[in-house]
């Protein structure tokens, strides 16, 4: 029964994640609703999402969305931030952090609604060194968030890289996927070593996640910002629901 619950939602999650990030807000609850223990759900979901993200990243690389300097710097800073965030999470509670994020989300939603063309920021070209410095800062800060809590990381990266680093939305998508894949792979390695991944279910969910990522990345390649904005709003709403649930439990 868990396959019938998890796999279709893993496909939807892959579609959402490939376009705007935040697919884990759909796939992780699916594993939990299917009755998988939480630690196994997190680990197995990481396998599925890593498989799907790999496909999206390869497709974006083939289509020229991966700018080497942004990707290398973003991955390095994202991994460093994730390491710092995960260590911070071990020492502090997350209630206040979740409350702050819930307060921030309406502003994020307003920004996405107000900004009809996320590519408009890239029309104001930044000096190369400044763009790289901002990309590094964004990857580090959101990497800390990813290590500390995590949901919606891809969406926040996409928005920050377009609005602050002035990357066009396709370059931002390529950078985001590279960062997400590196942090996912690092976490997956830990889960695999500790035997927390349910391999048959994870591989099946991963196959469906790959299909979703393939369809989603194809849609993004064709439509860009026009499809990314509504998907980002869906992710923000899902994230708000998740935060409310976490705060009330």
C-alpha positions as CSV (number, residue, x, y, z in Angstrom):
1,X,0.0,0.0,0.0
2,X,2.9,2.4,0.8
3,X,4.0,2.2,-2.9
4,X,0.5,3.4,-4.1
5,X,0.7,6.3,-1.7
6,X,4.3,7.4,-2.1
7,X,5.0,6.9,-5.8
8,X,2.3,9.2,-7.4
9,X,3.2,11.9,-4.9
10,X,6.9,11.4,-5.6
11,X,6.2,12.1,-9.2
12,X,4.3,15.3,-8.4
13,X,7.1,16.3,-6.0
14,X,9.7,15.8,-8.7
15,X,7.7,18.0,-11.1
16,X,7.4,20.8,-8.5
17,X,11.0,20.5,-7.3
18,X,12.5,20.7,-10.8
19,X,10.8,24.0,-11.5
20,X,10.8,25.9,-8.2
21,X,12.3,23.6,-5.5
22,X,10.3,22.6,-2.4
23,X,9.3,19.1,-3.7
24,X,10.1,17.6,-0.3
25,X,7.1,19.5,1.1
26,X,5.0,17.0,-0.9
27,X,7.1,13.8,-0.9
28,X,8.2,13.7,2.8
29,X,4.6,13.8,4.1
30,X,3.7,11.1,1.6
31,X,6.2,8.7,3.2
32,X,4.9,9.6,6.7
33,X,1.3,9.2,5.7
34,X,2.2,5.7,4.3
35,X,3.2,4.7,7.8
36,X,7.0,4.9,7.4
37,X,8.9,5.8,10.6
38,X,10.0,9.4,10.5
39,X,13.8,8.7,10.4
40,X,13.3,6.1,7.7
41,X,10.9,8.5,5.8
42,X,13.5,11.3,5.8
43,X,16.3,9.0,4.7
44,X,14.3,7.2,2.0
45,X,12.9,10.5,0.7
46,X,16.4,11.8,0.4
47,X,17.3,8.9,-1.9
48,X,14.2,9.5,-4.1
49,X,14.8,13.3,-4.3
50,X,18.6,12.8,-5.0
51,X,17.7,10.6,-8.0
52,X,15.2,13.1,-9.4
53,X,17.4,16.1,-8.8
54,X,20.3,14.4,-10.7
55,X,18.1,14.2,-13.8
56,X,17.0,17.8,-13.6
57,X,20.5,19.0,-13.1
58,X,21.8,17.0,-16.1
59,X,19.0,18.4,-18.3
60,X,19.8,22.0,-17.2
61,X,23.5,21.4,-17.8
62,X,22.8,20.1,-21.3
63,X,20.8,23.2,-22.0
64,X,23.6,25.5,-20.9
65,X,22.1,26.7,-17.6
66,X,25.1,25.8,-15.5
67,X,27.6,28.6,-15.3
68,X,30.8,27.0,-13.9
69,X,31.9,29.8,-11.6
70,X,28.4,30.2,-10.0
71,X,28.0,26.4,-9.6
72,X,31.4,25.7,-8.1
73,X,31.2,28.6,-5.7
74,X,27.6,27.9,-4.8
75,X,28.2,24.2,-4.1
76,X,31.2,24.9,-1.9
77,X,29.4,27.6,0.1
78,X,26.2,25.6,0.3
79,X,27.9,22.6,1.7
80,X,29.8,24.8,4.3
81,X,26.5,26.5,5.3
82,X,24.7,23.2,5.5
83,X,27.4,21.8,7.8
84,X,27.2,24.9,10.1
85,X,23.4,24.7,10.1
86,X,23.2,21.1,11.0
87,X,25.6,21.6,13.9
88,X,23.6,24.6,15.0
89,X,20.4,22.5,15.0
90,X,22.0,20.1,17.4
91,X,22.5,22.8,19.9
92,X,19.4,25.0,19.7
93,X,15.6,24.5,19.5
94,X,13.8,25.4,16.3
95,X,10.4,26.8,17.6
96,X,11.5,30.4,17.4
97,X,13.1,29.8,14.0
98,X,9.9,28.3,12.6
99,X,7.9,31.2,14.0
100,X,10.2,33.7,12.3
101,X,9.9,31.8,9.0
102,X,6.1,31.8,9.2
103,X,6.2,35.6,9.6
104,X,8.6,35.9,6.6
105,X,6.5,33.8,4.2
106,X,3.8,36.5,3.5
107,X,6.5,38.9,2.3
108,X,8.0,36.1,0.1
109,X,4.5,35.5,-1.4
110,X,4.0,39.2,-1.9
111,X,7.3,39.5,-3.7
112,X,6.6,36.6,-6.0
113,X,3.1,38.0,-6.8
114,X,4.4,41.5,-7.4
115,X,7.3,40.3,-9.6
116,X,5.7,39.2,-12.8
117,X,9.0,38.6,-14.6
118,X,11.8,37.2,-12.4
119,X,14.2,37.7,-15.3
120,X,13.9,41.4,-15.1
121,X,16.6,41.6,-12.4
122,X,19.2,40.0,-14.8
123,X,18.7,42.9,-17.2
124,X,20.7,45.0,-14.8
125,X,24.1,43.3,-15.1
126,X,26.3,43.2,-12.0
127,X,30.1,43.3,-12.1
128,X,31.3,39.7,-12.2
129,X,33.1,39.8,-8.9
130,X,30.1,41.3,-7.1
131,X,27.7,38.7,-8.7
132,X,30.0,35.9,-7.5
133,X,30.3,37.4,-4.0
134,X,26.5,37.7,-3.7
135,X,26.1,34.1,-5.0
136,X,28.5,32.9,-2.4
137,X,26.7,34.7,0.4
138,X,23.3,33.5,-0.7
139,X,24.5,29.9,-0.9
140,X,26.2,30.1,2.5
141,X,23.2,31.7,4.3
142,X,20.6,29.4,2.7
143,X,22.9,26.5,3.2
144,X,22.8,27.2,6.9
145,X,19.0,27.2,6.7
146,X,19.1,23.9,4.7
147,X,21.2,22.3,7.4
148,X,19.2,23.7,10.2
149,X,15.6,23.1,8.9
150,X,15.5,22.7,5.1
151,X,12.0,22.9,3.5
152,X,11.7,25.2,0.6
153,X,15.5,25.6,0.2
154,X,15.3,25.4,-3.6
155,X,12.6,28.1,-3.8
156,X,14.6,30.5,-1.6
157,X,17.7,29.9,-3.6
158,X,15.9,30.6,-6.9
159,X,14.4,33.8,-5.6
160,X,17.6,35.1,-4.0
161,X,19.9,34.2,-6.9
162,X,17.6,36.1,-9.3
163,X,16.7,39.1,-7.2
164,X,20.1,39.6,-5.4
165,X,22.7,38.0,-7.7
166,X,20.9,39.1,-10.8
167,X,21.2,35.7,-12.4
168,X,18.6,35.0,-15.1
169,X,16.1,32.5,-14.0
170,X,17.6,29.6,-16.0
171,X,21.1,30.2,-14.6
172,X,19.6,30.5,-11.1
173,X,17.8,27.1,-11.7
174,X,21.1,25.5,-12.7
175,X,23.0,26.9,-9.7
176,X,20.1,25.9,-7.4
177,X,20.0,22.3,-8.7
178,X,23.8,21.9,-8.3
179,X,23.7,23.1,-4.7
180,X,20.6,21.0,-3.9
181,X,22.2,17.9,-5.4
182,X,25.4,18.3,-3.4
183,X,23.6,18.8,-0.1
184,X,21.2,16.0,-0.8
185,X,24.0,13.6,-1.7
186,X,26.0,14.4,1.4
187,X,23.0,13.7,3.6
188,X,22.1,10.6,1.7
189,X,25.6,9.2,2.2
190,X,25.2,9.5,5.9
191,X,21.7,7.8,5.8
192,X,23.0,4.9,3.7
193,X,26.0,4.3,6.0
194,X,23.6,4.1,8.9
195,X,21.1,1.8,7.2
196,X,18.2,4.2,7.5
197,X,17.2,4.1,3.8
198,X,14.4,1.6,2.7
199,X,16.0,0.8,-0.6
200,X,13.2,-0.9,-2.5
201,X,10.7,1.8,-1.7
202,X,13.3,4.5,-2.2
203,X,14.3,3.3,-5.6
204,X,10.6,3.0,-6.7
205,X,9.8,6.5,-5.4
206,X,13.1,7.7,-7.1
207,X,12.0,6.3,-10.4
208,X,8.7,8.3,-10.2
209,X,10.6,11.3,-9.0
210,X,12.8,11.1,-12.0
211,X,9.7,11.1,-14.3
212,X,8.4,14.2,-12.5
213,X,11.7,16.0,-12.7
214,X,11.9,15.1,-16.4
215,X,8.5,16.5,-17.2
216,X,9.0,19.5,-14.9
217,X,12.4,20.4,-16.3
218,X,11.0,20.2,-19.9
219,X,8.2,22.5,-18.9
220,X,10.7,25.0,-17.3
221,X,13.0,24.9,-20.4
222,X,10.0,25.8,-22.5
223,X,8.2,28.3,-20.3
224,X,10.8,29.6,-17.7
225,X,9.5,32.3,-15.4
226,X,5.9,32.0,-16.5
227,X,5.6,28.5,-15.0
228,X,8.1,29.1,-12.1
229,X,6.1,31.9,-10.4
230,X,2.8,29.9,-9.8
231,X,4.7,26.9,-8.7
232,X,6.7,29.0,-6.3
233,X,3.5,30.3,-4.8
234,X,2.3,26.7,-4.3
235,X,5.5,25.9,-2.5
236,X,5.1,28.9,-0.2
237,X,1.6,27.9,0.7
238,X,2.6,24.3,1.4
239,X,5.5,25.6,3.5
240,X,3.2,27.8,5.5
241,X,0.9,24.8,6.2
242,X,3.9,22.7,7.2
243,X,5.1,25.4,9.6
244,X,1.7,25.8,11.2
245,X,1.4,22.1,11.7
246,X,4.9,21.9,13.2
247,X,4.2,24.8,15.6
248,X,0.9,23.3,16.7
249,X,2.1,19.8,17.3
